[in-house]
């Protein structure tokens, strides 16, 4: 099954389907003559929409794999034998009278003490196996989590989801050669640090990394630009989008 990393790359006009749809509607309403002369413009936007859906579905499959693994691990936990603590408590209760002060310890008493002590040891050995089985499940769950995370800097549970724009210290050195200029740089780093986008590194050294946005858009890192007008990212090679597109966000 292909992953986001090995799926075919396509530079999208926007970072999400919403921005793409806004532009499609703007072109229909504001530039009908242009669309009539070159309908491929709309076809490209629709292709972008479907491509972004494909990218998001690839990510969904990774989460579905995690869900299947969690379900399997839950079944494994259900099959683990419960601890046998009551056996140890019963043995300890039987030992009590034998270990009272002044109690003579003959061969029979000594044999009984050893027998009950061995029962407690058996319970402890079984509990060690139970703990190990739970630890194995926890480790497998951690592996599955890390595989689903895929290196993304997910925030800790309960952490703020909308932090201030990150500082220079938050920027990995491996990004520096490819990040766009300001003010686009800070906006992109913000998305990356909040896992609203992540970096796909190429197999060959020296090739440009791609930025995969959480909503399916894909762009070469150095080309990523931010438009305050449409509140969306776009690739520099395709030019800044028309500000009016944002007006079609809720228009029918």
N, C-alpha and C positions, 0 to 999 in steps of 0.2 A: 504494500500500500504506500503510495507516495506521501511525503510529508511536505510541509511548507518550504523546507530547505531545498528539496530536490524537484519540486513542481516547476513547470515552465514559468519563466519570468516575463512579465509584461508591465511596462511603465504605465500606470493609470493616470488619467487627467486630474483626479482628485484622490484624497485619501479615504473617502468613504462613498457609499452608495447615495447617501442623502445629497451630498454636494454634486454628484454626477446627475442626479435626477433634477436638481434645481437648474443646472446648466441646460439640460435637455429641454426643460419647459421654457426657459428664457429664449433659447434659439427658436423654438416653435412659435412663440408669441411675438418676438421682437425681430427676428430675421427670417421670415418665411421664404423670402426670395432666395436667400443664400441656401437654405435647406432644400428648396426645390431644385436648385442648380447642382447641389452636391449632397445628396442624401447620405453619402458615406459618413458624413460628420455625425449624424444621429446613430448610424450603425456602430460607429466606434464607441460612442458613449454607452449604448446598450451592451456591447461586448465587454466594456469595462464593468458594467453592473454585474453581468453574469460571472466574469472573472473574479470579482471580489466575493461574490457568493461562494464560488468554488474554493477560494482561499479560506474563507471562514468555515466552510464545511470540512476542510482538511483539519483545521484546528479542532473542530467539534469532534472529529473521529479520535483525536488524541485524548480528549476528555472522556470519550466513551470507552476507550481502552482503559483509562484510569478507573472508571466506574466498574467495568468488568473485573478488573484486578481487585478492587475493593470488595466486590461481592464474593470473589473466590476466597480472598483472605478471611472474610467473615465466616464462610463455611468452614475454613480451616480452624478458626478459633472455636467454633461450635463443636468441632470434633475432638478438641483437646480434653483429656480426662480432668475432672475436677480434683482439687487437692484432697488428700485423705486425712485432714487434720483431726477429725473425730477419733480416728484410730490412735493417734498419738495422745490425745487427751485421755482416752480410756486406759492406755498403757501407763500414763503418768499417775492416774488415779489408783491403779493397781499397785504401783510402786510405792505410793505414799506410806501405807502401813509397814512395808518391808524396810523402809528407811527411817523409821522413827527411832529416836534416841533410846538406847537400852535394848533394842531388838536384837537378839542373837542371830547371827548369820551362819547357818549351817550350809551344807551342800545344796539342800533343796531350795533354801532361800536365795543363795547365790545364783543358782541356775535360773530361778524365776526373775531375779533382778536383771540378769543378762538377757533373758528372753524379752522382757518388756523394753529394755533399752534398745535392743535390736529392732523392735517394732517401731520405736520412735525414729531410729536411724533410717529404716525403710521408708517411713513417711517423708523424712527430710530428703532422701534421695529422689523420691517420686516428685516432690515439690520442686527440686532443682530441674528436673526434666520439664515440668510444667512451665517454669519460668523461662527456660531455654526456648520452648516452643512459642511462647508469647513474644520473646525477643526476636525470634526468627520472623514472625509475622510483622512485627514493628519495623524491622530492617527492610523487609520486602515492601512494606507500605511506603517507607521513606524513599526507596529506589523508584517506586512508581510515581511518587510525588515529584521527585527531581526530574524524572523523564518527562512528565507532563509540563513541568515548569520550563524545561528547556533552556535554562540559563537566564531566564527573565528575572529582573530584580523585583519580584513580587513584594508588596508591602507586608509587614508583619500584621497578624490579626489585631484589629482595633486601631491600627495606625491611620493617620489622616490620609484621605484619598486625594486631596487637593492641596498639596504643599506649595510653598512659594517656589519660584523658579530656582533651580539648583545653582550652587556656587561652582566655581572653577574646580574645586576639589572633588566634585561629584562627577567629573568628566573623565572617563578612562583615557589613557594616553593613546590607546589603539584607535580611538575615534578621531583624534586631532587632525590627521592629514586629510580626512574626508568630510568633516563637518562643514556646512555652508557658513557664510558670513552672517554677522548680526544684522538685523534682529532675529533672523530665521534660526540661527544657531541655538539661542537660548530656548526658543519655543520647541524645537525638535528635541533637545536634551531633556527638557521637562517631560515630554511625552515618553521618551525612552526610559527615564528614571522612574516613571510611574507605571511602566509596563503597558502603556497605551500604544506602544510601538516597540519593536525590537529589531536588532541587527542580524541580518543573514550574511555570514561571511563566505566569500568565494573559496573554492577549492584551491585555486592557484594564487600564489603569493603575488601581491602587487595589484591584483584586480580590485575594483571598487566594491565595497559592501553595499547591500541593498537594505532599505528600511521597509519592514513589513508593519503596516498599521493594523491595529486590532480590528478595524472594520473592513479589512480586506485589501486596502490600497497598497501599492508597491512602487517604490521609486529608488533610483540610485541616491546614495546618501548626499553626495555633493550637490545634487540638483534640487533637493528638497527646499521649498520656499513656503512661507506662511502668508496668507492673506487675511488681514483684519476685516476687510470688507465682506468676504464670504465666510469667514471663520473656518477656513479649511486649508490644508496643505495642497500644493500643486508642484509639478516639475518645472524647473526654470526653462527647460528646452521647449515647453509648450506655451510659454507666456502666461502672464497673470490673468486670471479669469475676470470677467466683467462683474462689477460690484452689484449690478441689478439682479444677478442670479439668486442672491439671498432672499430677495423679495418673493420668490416663488416657493419658499419652504412650505408654506401652508396654503398657497393658492391652489384652486382646483384646476 
